[in-house]
């Protein structure tokens, strides 16, 4: 009996033309991705500025309006020496939530004692 060596495939070195074509395909793929990203950025940038009757408003103005209506952000800042009878008065003035050390903050308005008075969801 003779011992036969197992078949072993030898890797073939790619030719110059094949390597060049492969590099061109990769470059074209990268350029398509970058072009698509640039177009998407331009569309988003242009779309973030909307012209209305009052003038130009940006997407950040719209985000601020949504955050204020959800109670996550306040519309105004509390003025020095301000006093608010209760949280409803602070919300009506547009300064809720009030943080410890700010004008108008009182421990009586802070129900859970975390340093934030008139928060939209107590304890969060």
C-alpha positions in Angstrom: 0.0 0.0 0.0 1.1 3.4 -0.8 0.4 6.4 1.2 -1.2 9.2 -0.7 -0.9 12.8 0.4 -4.2 14.7 0.8 -5.0 17.2 -1.9 -3.9 20.7 -0.9 -5.1 23.7 -2.8 -2.5 26.3 -3.3 -3.8 29.9 -3.2 -3.6 31.6 -6.5 -2.2 35.0 -6.6 -4.6 37.5 -8.0 -3.6 39.2 -11.2 -2.9 42.9 -11.5 -6.1 43.5 -13.5 -8.3 41.7 -10.9 -6.7 43.6 -8.0 -7.3 46.9 -9.8 -10.9 46.1 -10.6 -11.5 45.1 -7.0 -10.0 48.4 -5.7 -12.1 50.4 -8.1 -15.3 48.6 -6.8 -14.4 49.4 -3.2 -13.7 53.1 -4.1 -17.0 53.4 -5.9 -18.8 51.8 -3.0 -17.2 54.3 -0.5 -18.0 57.2 -2.8 -21.7 56.1 -3.1 -22.0 55.9 0.7 -20.3 59.3 1.3 -22.5 60.9 -1.4 -25.6 59.4 0.2 -24.6 60.7 3.6 -23.9 64.2 2.2 -27.3 64.3 0.5 -29.0 63.1 3.6 -27.2 65.8 5.7 -28.1 68.5 3.2 -31.8 67.5 3.3 -31.9 67.3 7.1 -30.1 70.7 7.3 -32.4 72.4 4.9 -35.4 70.8 6.4 -34.5 71.9 9.9 -35.1 75.5 9.0 -38.8 76.3 8.4 -40.1 79.7 7.3 -43.3 80.8 9.0 -45.3 84.0 9.2 -43.4 85.2 12.2 -40.0 84.7 10.4 -37.5 81.9 10.5 -37.9 79.2 13.2 -35.5 76.4 13.6 -36.0 72.8 14.7 -34.7 73.6 18.1 -37.6 76.0 18.6 -40.0 73.2 17.8 -38.2 70.9 20.2 -38.3 73.5 22.9 -42.1 73.9 22.4 -42.6 70.2 22.7 -40.4 69.9 25.8 -42.2 72.8 27.5 -45.7 71.4 26.7 -44.5 68.0 28.1 -43.3 69.6 31.3 -39.7 68.5 30.8 -38.4 72.1 30.3 -39.4 75.4 31.5 -40.5 78.3 29.3 -39.0 81.1 31.5 -36.4 81.4 34.2 -37.4 82.5 37.8 -36.6 86.1 38.6 -34.8 87.1 41.8 -37.1 87.6 44.7 -39.9 85.6 43.1 -42.5 83.9 45.2 -45.0 81.3 44.0 -47.9 80.4 46.2 -48.0 76.8 44.9 -46.9 74.7 41.9 -49.9 75.7 39.9 -48.8 79.4 40.1 -45.2 78.4 39.2 -46.5 76.4 36.2 -48.6 79.3 35.1 -45.6 81.6 35.3 -43.7 79.1 33.1 -40.9 78.5 35.6 -41.6 75.0 36.8 -39.8 72.8 37.7 -37.9 74.8 40.4 -34.5 73.6 41.6 -33.0 74.0 45.1 -31.3 77.4 45.4 -33.3 79.1 42.7 -35.6 82.0 43.4 -39.1 80.8 44.3 -38.0 77.3 45.5 -39.5 76.2 48.8 -39.3 72.9 50.6 -43.1 72.9 51.0 -43.4 72.7 47.2 -40.9 69.8 47.0 -43.0 66.8 47.8 -40.4 64.1 47.7 -37.4 66.2 49.0 -35.1 65.6 46.0 -34.4 69.3 45.4 -36.8 69.7 42.5 -40.1 71.4 43.2 -43.1 71.2 40.9 -41.6 68.4 38.8 -44.0 66.9 36.3 -43.6 63.4 37.7 -42.8 63.4 41.4 -39.9 61.1 42.3 -38.4 60.8 38.9 
